[in-house]
Amino acid sequence: MLEPNGPLPPEIYWRRRALAIGVGLVALLVLIWIVTSLRGGGDSSDTTAAASSSSLSATSTAAASGSSKASSTSEPSGSSAAESTSGDSTSATESGSGAPTTPASGAPAVPPGQCPDQSLALKATVEQPTYQAGQEPVFGIVITNISTAACARDLGAGLQQALVYSLDGSQRLWSNADCYPNATPDMRTLAPGQQAAFTVKWSGTNSAPDCAGERTPVPPGAYTVVAQLGALRSAPEPFNIA
């Protein structure tokens, strides 16, 4: 049965059989390769999907952990009161009166119903940039209602301060509240944008709380003045004594 039968020589029939068997083997190998490739691709896809799912879960966990963090702020310290102060109010908006103010800890809390600190801006001014030794520098304290509603606030001299510091702010030299405290209240109602301006004169000598110690003239040099109202402090304003 295996012997080829036909008019052609037997070699031709053997060659045809070998060719048919070879083609069949090649087709079988191709089919096996296709099936193996498909299985490998499916496993890779599953692995990739699992890795993506794991990465997404880790990212979500990290985001949830990060969103639970909170920040805190601290406030610098300060003091309150007033010395020889005179004042009047104006509704004109002064350039720079909206400068940020720094709350000072340790100052009396604002009574309920009065303008909160965040509704007010505080600015210190100097009448002239340079004073000769022996002259009395004149400082200004400008309080502005920066809110959109009228509100009342006690602006009494006992709650206001002008403080002189060394230029770097490391040494407190004088406050108008040290030797001339004043507890007289001065309730003012300020419309939006309205200002109350006050003037303070400095004798040019140093001072300490409760007027303790000897007062001596401050030597020539560069200094700054800071305005304070209760817990609000202005930015420092520089000036010179020649």
C-alpha positions as CSV (number, residue, x, y, z in Angstrom):
1,M,0.0,0.0,0.0
2,L,2.9,2.3,0.7
3,E,4.5,1.5,-2.7
4,P,3.6,4.2,-5.2
5,N,1.5,3.0,-8.2
6,G,1.2,4.9,-11.5
7,P,2.6,5.5,-14.8
8,L,5.4,7.8,-13.4
9,P,8.6,6.6,-11.9
10,P,8.4,5.8,-8.1
11,E,10.8,8.6,-7.2
12,I,8.3,11.3,-8.3
13,Y,5.6,9.8,-6.1
14,W,8.0,9.7,-3.0
15,R,8.9,13.3,-3.6
16,R,5.2,14.4,-3.7
17,R,4.5,12.5,-0.5
18,A,7.5,14.1,1.2
19,L,6.4,17.6,0.0
20,A,2.9,17.0,1.3
21,I,4.2,15.9,4.7
22,G,6.5,18.9,4.9
23,V,3.7,21.3,4.1
24,G,1.5,19.7,6.7
25,L,4.3,20.0,9.3
26,V,4.9,23.7,8.5
27,A,1.1,24.4,8.8
28,L,1.0,22.6,12.2
29,L,4.0,24.6,13.5
30,V,2.4,27.9,12.4
31,L,-0.8,26.9,14.1
32,I,1.0,26.1,17.3
33,W,2.9,29.4,17.2
34,I,-0.3,31.4,16.7
35,V,-2.0,29.7,19.7
36,T,1.1,30.2,21.9
37,S,1.3,33.9,20.9
38,L,-2.3,34.5,21.7
39,R,-2.0,32.9,25.1
40,G,1.2,35.0,25.9
41,G,-0.5,38.2,24.8
42,G,-3.5,37.5,27.0
43,D,-1.3,36.9,30.0
44,S,0.7,40.1,29.4
45,S,-2.5,42.1,29.0
46,D,-3.8,40.7,32.3
47,T,-0.5,41.5,34.0
48,T,-0.5,45.1,32.7
49,A,-4.1,45.6,33.8
50,A,-3.3,44.3,37.3
51,A,-0.2,46.6,37.5
52,S,-2.3,49.6,36.4
53,S,-4.9,48.8,39.0
54,S,-2.3,48.5,41.7
55,S,-0.7,51.8,40.6
56,L,-4.0,53.6,40.6
57,S,-4.8,52.3,44.1
58,A,-1.4,53.4,45.4
59,T,-1.9,56.9,43.9
60,S,-5.3,57.3,45.4
61,T,-4.0,56.3,48.8
62,A,-1.2,58.8,48.6
63,A,-3.6,61.6,47.5
64,A,-5.9,60.8,50.4
65,S,-3.0,60.9,52.8
66,G,-1.7,64.2,51.4
67,S,-5.1,65.9,51.6
68,S,-5.4,65.2,55.3
69,K,-2.4,67.4,56.2
70,A,-3.1,70.9,57.6
71,S,-1.0,74.0,58.1
72,S,-0.8,76.4,61.0
73,T,0.3,80.0,61.4
74,S,1.8,82.0,64.2
75,E,1.6,85.6,65.1
76,P,4.4,87.9,66.3
77,S,4.2,89.5,69.8
78,G,3.3,93.1,70.5
79,S,1.9,95.5,73.1
80,S,-0.7,98.3,73.3
81,A,-1.5,101.9,74.7
82,A,-0.7,105.5,73.8
83,E,1.3,108.7,74.8
84,S,0.7,112.3,73.6
85,T,-1.6,111.7,70.7
86,S,-3.9,114.0,68.8
87,G,-6.2,112.9,66.0
88,D,-9.0,113.5,63.5
89,S,-10.8,111.4,61.0
90,T,-11.0,111.7,57.2
91,S,-12.8,109.9,54.4
92,A,-9.9,110.4,51.9
93,T,-8.1,107.2,50.8
94,E,-4.4,107.5,51.5
95,S,-1.9,105.8,49.2
96,G,-0.5,102.8,50.9
97,S,-3.1,102.8,53.7
98,G,-4.1,99.3,52.6
99,A,-0.7,97.8,53.4
100,P,-0.9,94.5,55.3
101,T,-0.9,94.8,59.0
102,T,0.6,92.2,61.4
103,P,-1.5,91.1,64.4
104,A,0.4,91.2,67.7
105,S,-0.3,88.5,70.3
106,G,-0.9,89.4,74.0
107,A,-3.0,92.5,73.0
108,P,-6.6,92.8,74.3
109,A,-9.2,91.0,72.2
110,V,-11.6,93.1,70.1
111,P,-14.9,93.4,72.0
112,P,-17.9,91.8,70.2
113,G,-19.7,94.2,67.8
114,Q,-16.6,96.2,67.0
115,C,-14.6,96.2,63.7
116,P,-12.6,93.0,63.6
117,D,-8.9,93.4,62.9
118,Q,-9.3,92.0,59.4
119,S,-11.6,95.0,58.5
120,L,-8.9,97.5,59.3
121,A,-5.5,98.6,57.7
122,L,-2.9,100.3,59.8
123,K,-0.1,102.6,58.5
124,A,2.7,104.5,60.2
125,T,4.0,107.7,58.7
126,V,6.9,110.1,59.4
127,E,6.5,113.8,58.9
128,Q,10.0,114.2,57.4
129,P,12.7,111.6,56.5
130,T,15.5,113.1,58.6
131,Y,15.5,115.0,61.9
132,Q,18.4,116.9,63.5
133,A,19.4,115.8,67.0
134,G,17.3,117.7,69.5
135,Q,14.3,117.9,67.2
136,E,11.0,116.1,68.0
137,P,10.1,113.6,65.3
138,V,6.4,113.6,64.4
139,F,4.7,110.3,63.6
140,G,1.3,109.6,62.1
141,I,-1.0,106.6,62.8
142,V,-3.6,106.1,60.0
143,I,-6.4,103.6,60.5
144,T,-8.5,102.7,57.5
145,N,-11.7,100.7,57.2
146,I,-10.9,98.3,54.3
147,S,-14.1,96.3,54.5
148,T,-17.3,96.9,52.5
149,A,-19.5,97.8,55.5
150,A,-19.4,100.5,58.1
151,C,-18.3,99.4,61.6
152,A,-17.3,100.9,64.9
153,R,-14.0,100.6,66.8
154,D,-12.6,102.0,69.9
155,L,-9.6,104.1,68.7
156,G,-8.8,105.5,72.1
157,A,-5.2,106.6,72.8
158,G,-4.8,103.8,75.3
159,L,-5.2,101.3,72.4
160,Q,-2.8,103.1,70.0
161,Q,1.0,103.0,70.0
162,A,3.9,104.4,68.1
163,L,7.0,102.4,68.7
164,V,10.6,103.3,67.7
165,Y,13.0,100.5,66.9
166,S,16.5,100.2,65.7
167,L,16.7,99.9,61.9
168,D,17.0,96.1,62.0
169,G,14.1,95.8,64.4
170,S,16.1,94.0,67.1
171,Q,15.9,96.8,69.7
172,R,12.8,98.6,71.0
173,L,13.8,102.1,71.9
174,W,10.6,104.0,72.7
175,S,6.8,103.8,72.9
176,N,4.4,106.6,73.6
177,A,2.6,104.3,76.0
178,D,5.6,103.9,78.3
179,C,5.3,107.1,80.3
180,Y,2.0,108.5,79.3
181,P,-0.7,105.8,79.3
182,N,-4.2,106.9,78.5
183,A,-7.3,104.7,79.0
184,T,-9.9,107.2,77.7
185,P,-12.1,105.4,75.1
186,D,-12.7,107.0,71.6
187,M,-15.4,105.0,69.8
188,R,-15.4,105.8,66.1
189,T,-17.7,104.6,63.3
190,L,-15.8,104.3,60.0
191,A,-17.6,104.0,56.7
192,P,-16.0,101.8,54.0
193,G,-12.7,103.4,52.9
194,Q,-12.9,106.0,55.7
195,Q,-9.8,106.8,57.7
196,A,-9.0,108.1,61.2
197,A,-5.6,109.8,61.4
198,F,-3.6,110.6,64.7
199,T,-0.4,112.4,65.4
200,V,2.3,111.4,67.9
201,K,5.4,113.5,68.9
202,W,8.5,111.9,70.2
203,S,11.0,113.8,72.4
204,G,13.9,111.8,71.0
205,T,14.7,110.0,74.2
206,N,14.4,106.3,74.9
207,S,11.9,104.8,77.3
208,A,10.8,101.5,78.9
209,P,7.4,100.1,80.0
210,D,6.1,101.9,83.1
211,C,8.6,104.6,82.4
212,A,11.2,102.6,84.3
213,G,14.9,103.7,84.2
214,E,16.5,106.9,83.1
215,R,15.5,108.5,79.8
216,T,18.5,109.5,77.6
217,P,18.6,111.0,74.1
218,V,18.8,108.4,71.2
219,P,22.1,108.8,69.3
220,P,22.1,109.8,65.6
221,G,21.4,106.9,63.2
222,A,18.7,105.2,61.2
223,Y,15.5,104.0,62.9
224,T,12.0,102.7,62.2
225,V,8.6,103.5,63.6
226,V,5.8,101.0,63.8
227,A,2.1,101.9,64.5
228,Q,0.0,99.6,66.6
229,L,-3.7,99.4,67.4
230,G,-4.6,96.7,69.9
231,A,-3.4,93.5,68.1
232,L,-2.7,95.2,64.8
233,R,0.8,96.3,63.8
234,S,1.8,98.3,60.7
235,A,4.8,97.8,58.5
236,P,7.9,99.7,59.8
237,E,8.6,103.2,58.4
238,P,12.2,104.3,58.3
239,F,13.6,107.7,59.3
240,N,16.9,109.2,60.4
241,I,18.3,111.3,63.2
242,A,21.4,113.3,62.0
